[in-house]
Amino acid sequence: MSKPTVDIYTKFTCGFCHRAKALLERKGVEFNEFDISMGGPKKEEMLQRAPSARTVPQIFIGDTHVGGSDDLAALDRDGKLDAMLAG
């Protein structure tokens, strides 16, 4: 089974975005980053994938909406993140 794609929607000046990306980088995870600082089609895409999202980052592992930086960190603390990343 292949590893799921990881997508993260961010804004340039977002400290929570930097923290989430740092966690993924420490784990050696490749991810697609979409900067929605200026809005545009990627922001619309994010809102279609997570209609209630009002903040960034918004993180997706495969088709699963993880949520934000704190949600990602909680998955890691609970020992669930590695299994999700492995597929």
Protein Blocks (a to p, Z undefined) as FASTA:
>chain_A
ZZddddddddfklmklmmmmmmmmmnopacddddfkngpjklmmmmmmmmmbcbdcddde
hjbcfbifklmmmmmmnopmmmmmnZZ
